[in-house]
Amino acid sequence: MTTTPRQVVVTGLGAVTPLGGDVATTWEGLLAGRSGARRITEDWIDELPVQIAAPLAAELPLGRVEARTLDRSQQMALVAAREAWADAGTPEVDQERLAACVASGIGGVLTLLTQHDVLREKGPRRVSPHTVPMLMPNGPASTIGLAFGAKAGVHAPVSACASGSEAIALGLDIIRAGRADVVIAGGTEAAIAALPIAGFAQMQALSRRNDTPQTASRPFDKARDGFVLGEGAAIVVLEAAEHAAARGARVHGVLAGAGISSDAYHIAAPDPEGAGAARAVRAALRSASLTATDVVHINAHATSTPAGDLAEAVALRSAIGDHIDQVAITATKSMTGHLLGAAGAVEAIATILALRERIIPATRNLDALDDEIALDVVAVDNRTITRGAALSNSFGFGGHDVCLAFTV
């Protein structure tokens, strides 16, 4: 006997991004087509081949203790979670029915690098006693679990650039399985530092448009040459529909389903056939009890790398079929840069808002669509859409593929 899965709704949204210090400002920036990329002016950037990034657009509102004892990735996650929790109406929920799923692709790398410098220059007695909790990849999840008293479980998926989306997918599974009624879910990343930039640059993954940073991230464009590293966090409050209804909560949208797969192809390169990504899209549709023809919008992973964007285009046509020609696609990384473990969560919020407001932010810097990418990518002007379902894709090094399906 089959049973209908428990419906999961999104009741709270929170974000700190290169476009703004909250969801409203970030959404406004996406609709305005603003870029968060800029030239980095710190001394450590001088010898690097890539000298651009997309840092936060606003200061973090933190107390002195939080600023001293939390890694920047944890700080951002906490600020975004507070916004999401307030936006959800500060739900009254049994703490044993509240879980946290917050991901980071890299974890507290800024703490690791900073404290290594302290150790080398000042000796072991000057290393912060908070170092280990600050650098742990599960630090953001634990920080939020402690802040909100989540006793149904604290989880921290680590799946590179798919981490934020996988955390949201895990939140869906937890509520559907009946292990919690409310889940605080999302992703965070703070990795704008010399070592990560140098490492990505050596992989030829980053754009080198140092003189024109705001034109550097150009998903699907013929002239794309890599991504722009960004930082930020995004958190959603997921809630069992009956729990939200019982307290009269406002609902932003429905997390209708999620699909997860893996390429098993290469540690960093995407499968050029897009087979794993296509499986994730199909799995998300099955999980949501949707068909390909229900889809009206896709927020693509689209990092602006030559191989990645093309592989995703191949995957979408494989998974959606000819209906892909009727699907409006956008790539918001053209404005935010690539937030690694936070990217999927930021894009999930953008997808929910696009459905709710019935408008899709145009892809920035798309001057000439790659001839090999046969997709209807929204460019120049924002586009209104009809009611339907939307997908948000996230793919990561290691072959991680995640697709989230939303309806309103």
N, C-alpha and C positions, 0 to 999 in steps of 0.2 A: 504494500500500500504506500503510495506517495503522499507526501504532505506539502502544503504550500509553505515556502520558506518565510520565516519571520521578516516582515518589512522593516527596513532600516532607513531612517530619515536623518537629514542633516539640519540641526537646529542652531548651531553656532559656528561662526567663521572668525578667524583671527590671523593676522599676517604682519610681518615686518619684512620689507623687500627693498631692492634698489630704487623702487618707484615711490615708496612711501612707508610711513610708520604704522599704518593700519590698513584694513581691507578697503575702506572707502577711498583713501588716497591712492592706493595701488590700482584699484579698478578705474578710477578717474585717469590715472596715468596710462593704463592700457588703452582706454578709449581715445585718449588724446594722441596716442602713438609716440609717447615720450621714451627716450632711451635712458637707462640708468648707468650706462657705461661712461667711464672717464679715464683720463690719464692719471696714473698713480704717481704721486710726488714724493713719497717717502724715499729716504736715501738708499734703502736696500734694493730698490728696483733698478738702480742705475746700470748694473752690469748684465741685466737679464734681456734676452731678445724680445720678450713680450712685456710691455709696460702699461697695459690697460687692464681694467677689471670693472666690475659693477658692485661697489660696496653699498651698504645700507644708506638710504636717503635721509634718515633721521636718527637722532640720539635715542638710546634706550632708556626708558624711565625706570631706573633701578635704585634701590637703596644701597647704602655704602657696603653693607655686608654681602649683598648679592653681587655687587660689582667686584668684590675682592675674592669671593669663594666659589664663583661659578665661571666656567669657561664661556667664551663668547657664544658658542653654539648653544649652551644651556641657557644663557641669558636671553637670547633671541627666542628660543622655544618657550620660555616662561612668559615673556611679554606677549607673544602670540596666543598662548593658551589662556592667559587672563582676559584678553580681548574676546576670544571665542566663548569662554565660559560666561562672561557678562552678556555677550550677544545672545547666548542661549537662554538668558533669563535666570542665571545662577540656579540651575536645577537642584531641587531637593531630591537626593537619591541616597539610598542605603550605600554606605561606602563599600560594603561587600558585594555590591552589584555595579560598582564603578571600576573600570579598567583604563589603563593608559597604554597606547601603542605609538611611540614616538621614535623616529628613525634618524640616523645620520650615516652618511656614506663613509666618512672619515673619522668622526668623533672629535675629541679635543686636541686637534693637531696644533693649535696656537699655544695651548698650555704646554704641550710636549716640547715644542721648539723653544719657547721662552724659558722654561725651567731647565732645559738642557744648557742654555746659555748661562743661566744663574749658576748651575753646578760647575761649569767649566771656568767661569770668571771669578766666582766668589766662594766656591766650595760647598760641600754637602749640607752643612748646617744652615745654609741660607735658602735651601730648597723649600718651597711652600709645603706645609703638611697637608694641604688640600690638593696636591698635585694628582694623586691617583684618582680620586673621585672626579676631578675636573677633566682628565684625559680619557676616561672610560667611554667607549662608544655608547654604552647604555646610560651615561650620565644625564642626557636630556630627558629620557623617559623616566629615570628615577627622580629627577628634580621635579617633574610635573606630578608624578605619583605621590611624592611627599607633600607637594603644595596643595593638592586637592584631596588627599586621603584615599587614593585609589587602592582598594584592597582585593579587587577581583583579579589582579594580575597587572604587572608592569612589563612591557615587551619592547624590544628594540631591534627590529629587523635591520640587517646590514646587507644591502644588495646594491651598492654603488649608487648610480644615478636613478635607480628604480626604488630606492629605499622609502621615500616618502609615500609613494603610491602603495608599496607593499604594506606599510604600516596601516594605511586606510583599509586595504583589503583584509588584513588580519582583524581589524576592528569589526568589519562586516561579519566575518566568520564567527567571532566571539559572541556577538549579539545573536546571530542566527542559531548558534549552538546552545543558547540559553545560559551562558556563563556570566553574562553581564547585561544590564539594561542600558547603560550609558558608557561610551568609550571616548576618551580624549585621544585623537589620532592625528598624525601628521609627520612632518620632517623638518630638519634644521641643518644648516651647514655654515661654518665659518672657517674658510681655508685660504683666504687671500693673504698669502705669505710667500717668501722667496722660494722655499723648497717645493711646495705644490705647483707654483707657476713654472719653475724650472723643469720639473718632472713632466708636466703636461706639454710644455714647449718642446722638450726632447722627443716626445711622441708625435710631434707635428699635429697636436690636437687643437691648439689655440690659434685664433686669428692674430696676425702680426700687423694689423692696421693701426700702428701706434699713433700715427698723426691724425687719424679720423676715428676715434673710438666709437662714436655714436653710429657709424656706418659699418662697424666691424661684424656684428652678429646679423647674418643675412640668410636665414634658413631658406632652402629650396632655390636660392638664386644661383645663376650660372657662376658668379664670381665668389661664392662662399669659400672661405679658407680656414675655417675652424671656429670654435666657440669662444665666448668671452666669459671668464670665470666670475661668478657672482656669489653673493652671500645673502642669507635671510632665513626665515622660518615661516611656516604656515601650519595652522592647526584647525581641525574641524571637530565639532562635537557631534558624534553619532549617537543615535538614540532609537531604541525600539519604538515603532510607530505607536503602539498602544500606550507606552509610557509617556511619550510626548503628548498624545491626545489627552491623557488623564490630567495633565497639568496645564492644558491649554497653550502649549508652546507654539511659537511661530515656526514654520517649516520652510527652509530655503529650497530644499529639493529632496529627492529620494536617491539613495545609493542603491541602485537596483541590482547591481551585480559586479563581479570582478573576475578577471582571468589572469592566471600566472603560468608562465612556462619558462623554458630555458633553451638557448640555442645549441649548447654543447658543440660549439664551433671554434671559438678562439677567445682568449682571455680579454682582448680589447677590441678586435675588429668585429663588426656585425656580420651575420650570415648574409651574403649578398642576395640570396633568394628570399630573405625575410620570413623563413618558415616558422621559426619560434615566435616571432612577433605576431604573425598571422594566427598561430594557435592561441595566443593570449587573447587576441581580439575575439575569435570565435568562442573561446571559453567564457569571456565576459558576457557575450550576448546570450549564451545558454544559461549562465548563472542568473541573468536578469529576465529570462523568459522573453527575450526580444528577438526579432529577426533583423537581418541587415537592412531591410527596407524601412525599419523604424528609425534609423539613424539620420539625423539632419545636420549634425555638427561633430567635428573631431578636433580636439586640441592635440596637435601632433607633438611628439617628443622633439623632433626637428631641432637639433643642436647647432646646425650650420656647418657640420663637417661634410666633406664630399661623399664619403662612403655611407655614413649613417642616414642622411636624408634620403638618399636614393634607395637604400634597403627598406626604409619605412614605407616609401611610396609603393614599392613592389609588394610589401606585406599587406598594405591596405587594399590594394586592388585584388589580391588573392583572397583576403578574408571577406570583403564586402561585395566583390564582384562588380558588375556593370553599374550597380547602384552608387558606387563611389563617385560617379560623375555628377550625382545630385547632392553630394554631401559637401557642405561648406567647411573648409579646413583652415585653421589658423595656427601660427607658431609664435607664441608669446615670448619665447626666449629671445626673439629679435629685439625685445625691449628690456627684459629683466636680466639678460645674460643667462648663463647656466648655473643654477644653484645646487647642482649635484644632488645630495641626499634630500634637499628641500624642494627640488624642482617639481616633483610629482604632486606634492601637496599644494604648492602655489598654483599649479595648473589645474588641479582639481577644483580649487575655489574659483578660478577664472571660468572653468567649464560650467559650474553651478550657476554663476552669475550670468553667463551668456544665455543659458536656458531660461533663467528666471526673468531676465530683462528682455529676452528675445533679440539680442544684438551681439554680434561677434566682433571683437577688436581686430582690426586689419593687421596683417603681418608687416612689420617695418622693414625697410631696405630691400624689398623684393622688386628690383628694377627689371630683371629679366628672368622669368621662370626657366629653370633647367629643362632643356628639350626632352630629357629622359624621364621627367617627373610629370606623369599624366594625372594631375590632381587639380581640383578647383580650389586653389589657395586664395583666400581673401586678402587682397592687397589694396593699398592706397586709401580706400574708404571702408569704414565699418559697414557691416551688412546685417539687416534684420533677417530673422529666421522664423519659420512657423513652429508650432509646438511639435515636439518629438523627443527622441532620445539623443544623448550626446556621449561621446567616448573621450577619455583622456589617457594618452599613451605615455609610458615611461620605460626606457630601456637602459641597461647599465653594463659596465665592464664586467666580464665574467659570464655574459650571455643572459643576464636577467631580463625578463620581459613581463610587464604588468600592464593591464588595461582595466580601467574603471568605467563602469556604465552608470549614467545618471539620467533621471527623468524628473519632471516637476508635476 
